[in-house]
Amino acid sequence: MTTPFQPYSIIGAERVSDTLVICDHASNHVPTQINNGTLGLSDADMNRHIAFDIGAKGVSERLGELLSASVICSTFSRLVIDPNRGEDDPTLMMRLYDGTIIPGNRHATEADIETRLNLCHRPYHKAVAALLASRENPLLIAIHSFTPRLNGRAPRPWHVGVLSGKDRRLSDALLHELAQEPDIYHGDNVPYRGELEGDCMDQHASQHGHNHTLIELRHDLIDTPEGQVKWAERLAPLLQRAIETVTT
């Protein structure tokens, strides 16, 4: 009997903090229900940033411990279907990513995308919504990582990017804390802008008025367990003070 695929994991479900840490791109796994568990890429490509956010899961888990926050992580590669995109987003399923063709996605049909939504994307979002609904005053922190350089693009020098849309309360408070740390080269809405209609933060935080922020870490800083712990421990007190700023 085949074990049903679980598209998310929850760490620290019993923690009582109103804060929830999410990691949308925690895994490079392709479920066996999708193309027999392969997208036609080499192991080397599946271990690149195109398949998942390198180091983000470890940072999320340690950060959750330090903030007494529950942590929810995806268990499928963003190349299968991207949980940080709305269902009508054209980048929901990538056929080409950073110059690499994704063979298993190249000829995917609308029916294939619907299968992936039902298997992975929708259950993940349902779980995030349920965890938030269980908190009295929920606050959402998303952890991502970015590659130091995309193909043919300029280097990305920042250690940390803080992403936000129109609701900047928590992001501004965190940026204020980061400004007190001269050895952390940080940026506002880099290397991407944080305002993306239908993404995780929009769907689960902005549309409900919840405090939230999205943190991007350069992945060469967190590609080892030691780096993941180090950066979680650097960010935790800054986030705690930022959270206090917007909730007291």
C-alpha positions in Angstrom: 0.0 0.0 0.0 1.4 3.4 -1.0 1.9 5.9 1.8 0.0 9.1 1.0 2.4 12.0 0.3 2.5 14.7 3.0 3.3 18.0 1.3 4.4 19.8 4.5 6.0 19.2 7.9 5.2 21.0 11.1 7.9 21.4 13.8 6.9 22.6 17.2 3.2 22.5 16.7 2.8 22.6 20.5 4.6 26.0 20.9 2.3 28.7 22.2 3.7 31.8 20.5 1.5 33.7 18.1 4.5 33.7 15.7 4.6 31.3 12.8 7.7 30.6 10.7 7.1 29.3 7.2 9.6 27.9 4.7 8.0 27.7 1.3 11.0 26.3 -0.5 12.4 24.0 2.1 12.8 20.9 -0.1 14.1 19.6 -3.4 12.0 16.5 -3.3 9.9 15.3 -6.2 7.0 13.1 -5.0 6.8 9.7 -6.7 3.3 10.7 -7.9 4.9 13.2 -10.2 6.7 11.7 -13.2 7.8 8.7 -11.0 9.7 11.1 -8.7 11.8 12.8 -11.3 11.7 16.0 -13.4 14.5 14.8 -15.7 17.2 16.9 -14.1 20.5 15.7 -12.8 21.2 15.4 -9.1 23.6 18.4 -9.4 20.8 20.5 -10.8 18.3 19.3 -8.2 20.8 20.4 -5.5 21.0 23.9 -7.0 18.9 27.0 -6.0 16.5 26.4 -8.9 15.0 23.4 -7.0 14.8 24.8 -3.4 16.1 27.5 -1.1 19.4 26.2 0.1 19.8 26.4 3.9 16.4 28.0 4.5 14.9 25.0 6.3 17.7 24.8 8.9 17.4 28.5 9.6 13.7 28.2 9.9 13.9 25.3 12.4 16.4 27.0 14.6 14.6 30.3 14.4 11.4 28.6 15.5 13.1 27.2 18.5 14.5 30.6 19.5 11.2 32.4 19.0 9.0 29.6 20.5 7.3 29.6 17.2 5.8 26.7 15.2 7.5 26.1 11.9 5.9 24.8 8.7 8.0 23.6 5.8 7.1 22.4 2.3 8.3 18.9 1.5 8.3 19.3 -2.3 10.5 21.1 -4.8 9.3 24.5 -6.1 10.0 23.0 -9.6 7.1 20.6 -9.0 4.8 23.6 -8.1 5.7 26.8 -6.4 3.8 27.3 -3.1 4.9 30.9 -3.0 2.9 31.7 -6.0 -0.9 32.2 -6.5 -2.7 29.6 -8.6 -3.1 32.1 -11.5 0.6 33.2 -11.5 2.4 32.4 -14.7 5.5 31.3 -12.7 3.5 28.7 -10.7 5.2 25.9 -12.6 8.5 26.8 -14.2 9.5 25.2 -17.5 12.8 27.2 -17.7 14.6 28.4 -14.6 17.8 30.5 -14.6 18.8 29.1 -18.0 17.9 25.5 -17.2 15.1 23.7 -19.0 13.0 21.5 -16.7 12.3 18.4 -18.8 9.5 17.1 -16.6 7.7 20.4 -16.9 8.3 21.1 -20.5 5.2 19.5 -21.8 3.1 19.5 -18.7 -0.6 20.1 -19.3 -3.2 22.0 -17.4 -4.4 18.6 -16.0 -0.8 17.9 -14.8 -0.7 21.3 -13.0 -4.1 20.6 -11.4 -2.7 17.3 -10.1 0.2 19.1 -8.6 -2.0 21.7 -7.0 -4.1 19.1 -5.4 -1.2 17.0 -4.2 1.1 19.7 -3.0 0.1 23.3 -3.2 -3.4 23.4 -1.8 -2.8 21.1 1.2 0.3 23.2 2.1 -1.7 26.4 2.1 -4.5 24.8 4.0 -2.1 23.8 6.7 -0.6 27.3 6.9 -4.1 28.8 7.2 -5.1 26.3 9.9 -2.0 27.1 12.0 -2.6 30.8 11.7 -6.3 30.4 12.6 -5.2 28.7 15.8 -3.4 31.8 17.0 -5.1 34.8 18.7 -2.9 37.4 17.0 -0.9 35.6 14.4 2.3 37.0 13.0 4.0 35.4 10.0 7.7 35.2 9.2 8.8 33.6 5.9 12.4 32.4 5.5 13.9 32.2 2.0 17.4 32.1 0.5 18.9 33.6 -2.7 21.8 32.7 -4.9 24.8 35.0 -4.8 24.5 35.4 -8.6 22.0 34.4 -11.3 23.4 33.4 -14.7 24.6 36.5 -16.6 23.5 38.9 -13.8 25.3 41.1 -11.5 26.5 39.7 -8.1 24.1 40.1 -5.2 26.2 41.4 -2.3 23.6 41.5 0.5 23.7 39.2 3.4 20.0 39.7 4.2 17.1 41.1 2.3 13.8 42.1 4.0 10.8 41.9 1.7 7.5 43.6 2.1 4.5 44.8 0.3 2.2 47.6 1.3 2.0 46.5 5.0 5.5 47.4 6.1 5.0 47.3 9.9 7.2 44.4 10.8 9.6 44.8 7.9 10.3 48.4 8.9 10.8 47.4 12.5 13.2 44.6 11.5 15.1 47.0 9.1 15.6 49.4 12.0 17.1 46.6 14.1 19.4 45.5 11.2 20.6 49.0 10.9 22.2 48.7 14.3 24.3 45.7 13.1 27.1 47.3 11.0 28.5 43.9 9.9 25.2 42.7 8.3 24.9 44.1 4.8 21.2 44.2 4.4 18.7 45.7 1.9 15.0 46.6 1.6 13.1 44.6 -1.0 16.2 43.0 -2.4 17.1 40.9 -4.3 13.3 40.9 -5.2 10.4 43.0 -4.3 8.0 41.6 -1.7 4.7 42.7 -3.2 3.4 39.8 -5.3 -0.3 39.3 -5.5 -1.4 35.9 -4.4 1.9 34.8 -2.9 2.1 33.3 0.6 2.5 36.6 2.5 -0.3 38.2 0.5 -2.7 35.3 0.8 -2.1 34.5 4.5 -1.0 37.8 6.0 -1.7 41.0 4.0 -5.3 40.0 3.1 -6.0 39.5 6.8 -4.1 42.4 8.4 -1.6 40.1 10.1 1.9 41.4 10.9 4.4 39.7 8.6 7.8 39.9 6.9 9.8 37.8 4.5 13.6 37.4 5.0 16.0 36.4 2.2 19.4 35.1 3.2 22.2 34.7 0.7 22.6 31.0 0.5 26.4 30.8 0.6 26.1 32.0 4.2 23.7 29.2 5.2 24.8 26.2 3.1 26.1 24.4 6.2 24.4 23.5 9.4 26.8 25.8 11.3 25.9 28.7 9.0 22.2 28.0 9.5 22.5 28.1 13.3 24.7 31.1 13.2 22.3 33.2 11.1 19.2 32.0 13.0 20.9 33.1 16.2 21.9 36.5 14.7 18.3 37.1 13.5 16.3 35.9 16.5 17.0 38.8 18.9 16.5 41.3 16.1 13.2 39.7 15.2 12.1 39.5 18.8 12.7 43.2 19.3 10.9 44.0 16.0 8.0 41.9 17.0 7.8 43.7 20.4 7.8 47.0 18.5 4.7 46.1 16.5 2.7 44.2 19.1 3.1 46.4 22.2 
